[in-house]
Amino acid sequence: MKYKSQKVAYWFFALSILLLSLQIIYGFIMAFAHMGYDVLHQITPFNTARAVHTNLLVVWLLSGFMGAAYYIIPEESENELVSVKLAYLQLVTLALVGVVAIIGYHFNYWEGRKFLEIPRPLDWLVVINVLTFLGIILVTLFKGKKQTTTSLVLTMGLVFAALLYLPGMVWFDNQTMDSFFRWWVVHLWVEGVWELIMGGILAFLLIKITGVDREVIEKWLYVIVGLTFISGILGTGHHYYYIGVGKIWLIVGGIFSALEPLAFLAMALFAISMYRKGEKKHPNKIALSWTLGTAIVSFVGAGLLGMAHTLPGVNMYTHGTLVTAMHGHLAFWGAYGMIVLAFISYSMPNLTGRKYYDSNAGLLAFWLSNIGMVGMTVAFGVAGVAQVYLERKVGLDFGDVQKEIQVHFAVLAVCATFFTTGIGFYIYEFIKYGTPNDEALEKIAS
Amino acid sequence: MLSKSQAKIFFLGGTLVTFAIFLGLSWNSLSNEVPKKTHEENLSPQVISGKHIWEKNNCMGCHTIMGEGAYYAPELTKVYERRGESYIKAALMSKTPWAPRGRKMVAYAMSEQEANDVVAFLKWIGEVDLNGFPPKPDLKK
């Protein structure tokens, strides 16, 4: 690391990994409930587990993005963070809001809108928290010596993500209006501005790991984020097929959703070709695996599986079934989970000064978690397709169908165990690195 | 070959054009389509109260309506038509977990009035024109 203040990133990563671990626990609670073992019903009924699971996902990813930004922005703008104390305060308040929300979900304190369950008073705290974060990032960036394309794209993604949170805070009496604007937050986040954040982080990693000229990487970054917005903004239409708006969205959503994989394909080709082009052989092989992995798995999970499920004729049957969970798991993992883990793997040796690159535990973490997640995706897929056929085509009752597909959740739990073991190795590695220190700074500077 | 500034124009131009189209289509949907397709005139205080109760209890954490929510419990868009008022009220007012086929629902023990409000909300949802969703099972004998 080149700047002392970059050390802040470490604590955001630690929070991120802690929340990921909790998310996995709640995932298991739900898998067992689906198998018929809803043993925690009294304290954690399914809707609580579900809200905790998805909200932890959002918060651990955001914490990872914030950590990455606190690492990247000083280095790119050649300036120390303007206030390290504020950054730590922001970390603590983020963690506090998260903890209060999660505890609240166990006591019916929530808003009951998918992905946006955080109750309104806490929403305002989130807004203050994110504004503090953006303030630190923006002032650091624009007071710095350079404003590179990579840092601008990353910052733009973060600013838009904050702005798009606001439509989700408006109350509507009409469920259709409610749903319409809820997707402005959820869809335009994950299939829009979060891809800018991912693109910015990916570009930074590729510049550092492959040594390819910044100008080349940043040119393609513009193309990728361009494709993302051109397909993703109107691709929002795939959430509007069946919620009480016009049929025009079937055409617009269908066409532009079919284009959405292009952005991810470009991202995968970009990462692979930069890797092949790069003359520099960076010793951090684990970070390289995660970096190439995120580009490829996001194409499969978010791009291909997403497209297969958003064709209007298919979606009529798969909408609101476990097929969505199939796509959701590999998409979030590939596009956002893996980019955060890639960045943590890249930054840890630099933050701690421990040049500990090629460990078996690190490789096991990568392969076990990925094999586990692919297996989970297949299990969800088989359960989902069987559900669609039996319920939507044959017309069997929901409960009867759920009995038929219970077995797939046992397979899911086995694969989730592989995944969890992988994450366990990742955490072991993270702890082994130790905490960041100023000696790391001097070593690199010399 | 594409230059960096051309790539930047592609990004900014493409974003602006598609976002403008998106805003136009959204404005059209919200002002012209939603009032008709959702029968906005039927949004009575009781339906709105039902929506509040629906959200306060995070019903979407297990069920779906209009295909949105979680996949642990049945789709409820057409539940009013499928099960009728008394069945729905029995599930909502039950003091022990409602558990057809063993899968438990939280025991909400709602009052008669709360249950009526939720039923009114679900009846209203069932009448929204959803472009043919949920599909009719075409292989059903």
Boltz contact constraints between the chains, C-beta under 6 A:
constraints:
  - contact:
      token1: [A, 38]
      token2: [B, 104]
      max_distance: 6.0
  - contact:
      token1: [A, 41]
      token2: [B, 104]
      max_distance: 6.0
  - contact:
      token1: [A, 45]
      token2: [B, 106]
      max_distance: 6.0
  - contact:
      token1: [A, 46]
      token2: [B, 62]
      max_distance: 6.0
  - contact:
      token1: [A, 46]
      token2: [B, 72]
      max_distance: 6.0
  - contact:
      token1: [A, 47]
      token2: [B, 58]
      max_distance: 6.0
  - contact:
      token1: [A, 47]
      token2: [B, 61]
      max_distance: 6.0
  - contact:
      token1: [A, 47]
      token2: [B, 62]
      max_distance: 6.0
  - contact:
      token1: [A, 50]
      token2: [B, 61]
      max_distance: 6.0
  - contact:
      token1: [A, 50]
      token2: [B, 70]
      max_distance: 6.0
  - contact:
      token1: [A, 51]
      token2: [B, 61]
      max_distance: 6.0
  - contact:
      token1: [A, 110]
      token2: [B, 58]
      max_distance: 6.0
  - contact:
      token1: [A, 111]
      token2: [B, 55]
      max_distance: 6.0
  - contact:
      token1: [A, 112]
      token2: [B, 55]
      max_distance: 6.0
  - contact:
      token1: [A, 112]
      token2: [B, 58]
      max_distance: 6.0
  - contact:
      token1: [A, 112]
      token2: [B, 60]
      max_distance: 6.0
  - contact:
      token1: [A, 114]
      token2: [B, 60]
      max_distance: 6.0
  - contact:
      token1: [A, 114]
      token2: [B, 69]
      max_distance: 6.0
  - contact:
      token1: [A, 173]
      token2: [B, 43]
      max_distance: 6.0
  - contact:
      token1: [A, 173]
      token2: [B, 48]
      max_distance: 6.0
  - contact:
      token1: [A, 174]
      token2: [B, 38]
      max_distance: 6.0
  - contact:
      token1: [A, 176]
      token2: [B, 34]
      max_distance: 6.0
  - contact:
      token1: [A, 176]
      token2: [B, 38]
      max_distance: 6.0
  - contact:
      token1: [A, 219]
      token2: [B, 4]
      max_distance: 6.0
  - contact:
      token1: [A, 219]
      token2: [B, 7]
      max_distance: 6.0
  - contact:
      token1: [A, 222]
      token2: [B, 7]
      max_distance: 6.0
  - contact:
      token1: [A, 222]
      token2: [B, 8]
      max_distance: 6.0
  - contact:
      token1: [A, 222]
      token2: [B, 11]
      max_distance: 6.0
  - contact:
      token1: [A, 223]
      token2: [B, 7]
      max_distance: 6.0
  - contact:
      token1: [A, 225]
      token2: [B, 11]
      max_distance: 6.0
  - contact:
      token1: [A, 226]
      token2: [B, 10]
      max_distance: 6.0
  - contact:
      token1: [A, 226]
      token2: [B, 11]
      max_distance: 6.0
  - contact:
      token1: [A, 226]
      token2: [B, 14]
      max_distance: 6.0
  - contact:
      token1: [A, 229]
      token2: [B, 15]
      max_distance: 6.0
  - contact:
      token1: [A, 230]
      token2: [B, 14]
      max_distance: 6.0
  - contact:
      token1: [A, 230]
      token2: [B, 18]
      max_distance: 6.0
  - contact:
      token1: [A, 233]
      token2: [B, 18]
      max_distance: 6.0
  - contact:
      token1: [A, 233]
      token2: [B, 19]
      max_distance: 6.0
  - contact:
      token1: [A, 233]
      token2: [B, 22]
      max_distance: 6.0
  - contact:
      token1: [A, 234]
      token2: [B, 18]
      max_distance: 6.0
  - contact:
      token1: [A, 234]
      token2: [B, 22]
      max_distance: 6.0
  - contact:
      token1: [A, 242]
      token2: [B, 67]
      max_distance: 6.0
  - contact:
      token1: [A, 242]
      token2: [B, 130]
      max_distance: 6.0
  - contact:
      token1: [A, 242]
      token2: [B, 131]
      max_distance: 6.0
  - contact:
      token1: [A, 242]
      token2: [B, 133]
      max_distance: 6.0
  - contact:
      token1: [A, 243]
      token2: [B, 66]
      max_distance: 6.0
  - contact:
      token1: [A, 244]
      token2: [B, 37]
      max_distance: 6.0
  - contact:
      token1: [A, 244]
      token2: [B, 38]
      max_distance: 6.0
  - contact:
      token1: [A, 244]
      token2: [B, 128]
      max_distance: 6.0
  - contact:
      token1: [A, 244]
      token2: [B, 130]
      max_distance: 6.0
  - contact:
      token1: [A, 245]
      token2: [B, 29]
      max_distance: 6.0
  - contact:
      token1: [A, 245]
      token2: [B, 33]
      max_distance: 6.0
  - contact:
      token1: [A, 246]
      token2: [B, 29]
      max_distance: 6.0
  - contact:
      token1: [A, 246]
      token2: [B, 33]
      max_distance: 6.0
  - contact:
      token1: [A, 247]
      token2: [B, 131]
      max_distance: 6.0
  - contact:
      token1: [A, 316]
      token2: [B, 135]
      max_distance: 6.0
  - contact:
      token1: [A, 317]
      token2: [B, 135]
      max_distance: 6.0
  - contact:
      token1: [A, 319]
      token2: [B, 67]
      max_distance: 6.0
  - contact:
      token1: [A, 320]
      token2: [B, 64]
      max_distance: 6.0
  - contact:
      token1: [A, 320]
      token2: [B, 67]
      max_distance: 6.0
  - contact:
      token1: [A, 320]
      token2: [B, 75]
      max_distance: 6.0
  - contact:
      token1: [A, 322]
      token2: [B, 71]
      max_distance: 6.0
  - contact:
      token1: [A, 392]
      token2: [B, 135]
      max_distance: 6.0
  - contact:
      token1: [A, 393]
      token2: [B, 137]
      max_distance: 6.0
  - contact:
      token1: [A, 393]
      token2: [B, 139]
      max_distance: 6.0
  - contact:
      token1: [A, 394]
      token2: [B, 137]
      max_distance: 6.0
  - contact:
      token1: [A, 394]
      token2: [B, 139]
      max_distance: 6.0
  - contact:
      token1: [A, 395]
      token2: [B, 137]
      max_distance: 6.0
  - contact:
      token1: [A, 395]
      token2: [B, 140]
      max_distance: 6.0
  - contact:
      token1: [A, 398]
      token2: [B, 74]
      max_distance: 6.0
  - contact:
      token1: [A, 399]
      token2: [B, 100]
      max_distance: 6.0
  - contact:
      token1: [A, 399]
      token2: [B, 101]
      max_distance: 6.0
